[in-house]
Amino acid sequence: QVIVREAFRDLVSEGLLTTEPRRGVRVAHLSPEEAEEITALRQAVEGQVLAWAIPNLTRADLARAGGILEELDQAQAVDRIIELNRRFHAILYEPCGRARSLALVETLRRNFARYLRFTWESTQHRPRSQGQHRQLLRLIAAGKVAEASAHLRAHIGETGQVIAKALRDRAPVQSP
């Protein structure tokens, strides 16, 4: 029972489940408003983390990130796409050396993962996202900190807009 409770607690903290007093636990609803909120938070935090990281990124880091993009081009399974996307961004952020900020990024990304799943399953956004990733690497390689951070914020924002629009456009779920 302890393991099950811990698993439920983890799923609630990741935004996959919600708890309701005297009603129990249920699967969390995908909300365009929540997607927009997490997007705004990610833009602010990840843009700053990248700005801190760029001066410490090495050619090897950029090569690893580029290799991840090549893998992403070939990936078909949604879980694999989400994991590779996470790894790409993590490679770029880790050199910032700020543990608290990196933990916040990971929490926001974990909460956003279910929205990314929806995006990759329900939209045609991946090719555009990949182009943005490649442009981000070019800006970083050129040492353009402000431009790279602005590009990252725009990339995150566009993905959030695609998700929110797709959620608003889909048919409402009928209650039994």
RODO-2510 file (C-alpha; in nm, 4 decimals, decimal comma):
residues 176
     n   res          X          Y          Z
     1     q     0,0000     0,0000     0,0000
     2     v     0,2843     0,2392     0,0746
     3     i     0,4279     0,1870    -0,2739
     4     v     0,0892     0,2511    -0,4342
     5     r     0,0397     0,5689    -0,2304
     6     e     0,3869     0,6909    -0,3292
     7     a     0,3126     0,6151    -0,6940
     8     f    -0,0137     0,8106    -0,6762
     9     r     0,1657     1,0995    -0,5031
    10     d     0,4279     1,1021    -0,7814
    11     l     0,1594     1,0977    -1,0520
    12     v    -0,0231     1,3855    -0,8813
    13     s     0,3009     1,5884    -0,8592
    14     e     0,3591     1,5262    -1,2303
    15     g     0,0116     1,6555    -1,3127
    16     l    -0,1172     1,3224    -1,4448
    17     l    -0,3662     1,2674    -1,1642
    18     t    -0,5707     1,5000    -0,9466
    19     t    -0,7076     1,4317    -0,6019
    20     e    -1,0473     1,5360    -0,4788
    21     p    -1,1410     1,5241    -0,1108
    22     r    -1,3801     1,2363    -0,0350
    23     r    -1,3873     1,1436    -0,4049
    24     g    -1,0434     0,9935    -0,4584
    25     v    -0,8049     1,0225    -0,7477
    26     r    -0,8824     1,0773    -1,1163
    27     v    -0,6909     1,1319    -1,4377
    28     a    -0,6121     1,5012    -1,4824
    29     h    -0,7918     1,6834    -1,7616
    30     l    -0,5839     1,8496    -2,0349
    31     s    -0,6620     2,2197    -2,0129
    32     p    -0,5625     2,4899    -2,2623
    33     e    -0,5322     2,7342    -1,9720
    34     e    -0,2929     2,5054    -1,7840
    35     a    -0,0906     2,4506    -2,1028
    36     e    -0,0615     2,8288    -2,1426
    37     e     0,0382     2,8751    -1,7780
    38     i     0,3098     2,6103    -1,7895
    39     t     0,4268     2,7491    -2,1234
    40     a     0,4680     3,0988    -1,9771
    41     l     0,6608     2,9621    -1,6801
    42     r     0,8823     2,7512    -1,9063
    43     q     0,9562     3,0510    -2,1288
    44     a     1,0743     3,2576    -1,8336
    45     v     1,2759     2,9906    -1,6566
    46     e     1,4260     2,8060    -1,9544
    47     g     1,5174     3,1282    -2,1337
    48     q     1,7177     3,2395    -1,8307
    49     v     1,8744     2,8974    -1,7718
    50     l     1,9918     2,8869    -2,1331
    51     a     2,1444     3,2350    -2,1040
    52     w     2,3409     3,1186    -1,7995
    53     a     2,4455     2,7960    -1,9739
    54     i     2,5647     2,9281    -2,3110
    55     p     2,9022     3,0631    -2,1906
    56     n     2,9774     2,7176    -2,0440
    57     l     2,8615     2,5040    -2,3377
    58     t     3,1402     2,3187    -2,5186
    59     r     3,1693     2,2033    -2,8770
    60     a     3,1174     1,8514    -2,7431
    61     d     2,7873     1,9607    -2,5813
    62     l     2,6711     2,1107    -2,9112
    63     a     2,7745     1,7978    -3,0999
    64     r     2,5803     1,5791    -2,8529
    65     a     2,2747     1,8053    -2,8895
    66     g     2,3055     1,7834    -3,2682
    67     g     2,3243     1,4046    -3,2435
    68     i     2,0031     1,4037    -3,0414
    69     l     1,8326     1,6041    -3,3181
    70     e     1,9406     1,3404    -3,5696
    71     e     1,7862     1,0725    -3,3480
    72     l     1,4716     1,2838    -3,3133
    73     d     1,4396     1,3020    -3,6922
    74     q     1,4204     0,9222    -3,7030
    75     a     1,2153     0,8541    -3,3882
    76     q     0,8621     0,7245    -3,4360
    77     a     0,7387     0,6276    -3,0890
    78     v     0,5928     0,9188    -2,8941
    79     d     0,7687     0,8182    -2,5704
    80     r     1,1011     0,8161    -2,7545
    81     i     1,0311     1,1572    -2,9125
    82     i     0,9470     1,3079    -2,5733
    83     e     1,2587     1,1594    -2,4119
    84     l     1,4888     1,2772    -2,6917
    85     n     1,3352     1,6255    -2,6774
    86     r     1,3978     1,6321    -2,3015
    87     r     1,7583     1,5181    -2,3493
    88     f     1,8222     1,7798    -2,6196
    89     h     1,7112     2,0624    -2,3921
    90     a     1,8877     1,9135    -2,0869
    91     i     2,2214     1,9081    -2,2701
    92     l     2,1815     2,2786    -2,3404
    93     y     2,0744     2,3705    -1,9858
    94     e     2,3015     2,1572    -1,7639
    95     p     2,6111     2,3783    -1,8026
    96     c     2,4303     2,6639    -1,6250
    97     g     2,5387     2,4956    -1,3004
    98     r     2,2353     2,6112    -1,1025
    99     a     2,0756     2,3125    -0,9348
   100     r     1,7596     2,4880    -0,8145
   101     s     1,6839     2,6281    -1,1597
   102     l     1,7517     2,2933    -1,3279
   103     a     1,5169     2,1214    -1,0800
   104     l     1,2469     2,3776    -1,1592
   105     v     1,2951     2,3196    -1,5332
   106     e     1,2621     1,9451    -1,4802
   107     t     0,9435     1,9875    -1,2758
   108     l     0,7867     2,2120    -1,5396
   109     r     0,8903     1,9771    -1,8208
   110     r     0,7537     1,6748    -1,6316
   111     n     0,4205     1,8536    -1,5861
   112     f     0,4231     1,9534    -1,9531
   113     a     0,5094     1,6046    -2,0860
   114     r     0,1462     1,4970    -2,1153
   115     y     0,0809     1,8065    -2,3269
   116     l     0,3799     1,7210    -2,5447
   117     r     0,2370     1,3710    -2,5857
   118     f    -0,0876     1,5279    -2,7069
   119     t     0,1100     1,7537    -2,9447
   120     w     0,3095     1,4750    -3,1046
   121     e     0,0027     1,2509    -3,1339
   122     s    -0,2475     1,5140    -3,2524
   123     t    -0,0584     1,7768    -3,4536
   124     q     0,2013     1,8048    -3,7287
   125     h     0,4281     2,0311    -3,5205
   126     r     0,7412     1,8143    -3,5032
   127     p     0,9093     1,9251    -3,8315
   128     r     0,8698     2,2923    -3,7357
   129     s     0,9961     2,2195    -3,3844
   130     q     1,3020     2,0436    -3,5267
   131     g     1,3780     2,3443    -3,7484
   132     q     1,3589     2,5669    -3,4424
   133     h     1,5926     2,3335    -3,2522
   134     r     1,8490     2,3543    -3,5323
   135     q     1,8265     2,7346    -3,5443
   136     l     1,8743     2,7416    -3,1666
   137     l     2,1953     2,5398    -3,2001
   138     r     2,3233     2,7785    -3,4695
   139     l     2,2602     3,0810    -3,2459
   140     i     2,4307     2,9139    -2,9504
   141     a     2,7310     2,8110    -3,1623
   142     a     2,7620     3,1738    -3,2769
   143     g     2,7648     3,2881    -2,9119
   144     k     2,4480     3,4927    -2,9521
   145     v     2,3164     3,4623    -2,5983
   146     a     2,0277     3,7119    -2,6137
   147     e     1,9125     3,5908    -2,9555
   148     a     1,9320     3,2250    -2,8522
   149     s     1,7331     3,2890    -2,5342
   150     a     1,4704     3,4862    -2,7276
   151     h     1,4511     3,2109    -2,9898
   152     l     1,4067     2,9475    -2,7187
   153     r     1,1276     3,1477    -2,5546
   154     a     0,9562     3,1843    -2,8939
   155     h     0,9982     2,8095    -2,9606
   156     i     0,8436     2,7161    -2,6258
   157     g     0,5676     2,9741    -2,6771
   158     e     0,4781     2,8470    -3,0227
   159     t     0,4575     2,4889    -2,8985
   160     g     0,2298     2,6046    -2,6167
   161     q     0,0085     2,7913    -2,8640
   162     v    -0,0176     2,4845    -3,0890
   163     i    -0,1220     2,2746    -2,7894
   164     a    -0,3737     2,5278    -2,6536
   165     k    -0,5318     2,5716    -2,9984
   166     a    -0,5546     2,1952    -3,0559
   167     l    -0,7158     2,1506    -2,7132
   168     r    -0,9666     2,4277    -2,7797
   169     d    -1,0480     2,2903    -3,1257
   170     r    -1,1150     1,9342    -3,0220
   171     a    -1,4717     1,8291    -2,9488
   172     p    -1,5788     1,8637    -2,5844
   173     v    -1,5925     1,5407    -2,3891
   174     q    -1,9478     1,4424    -2,2996
   175     s    -2,0199     1,3465    -1,9397
   176     p    -2,2019     1,0152    -1,8835
***
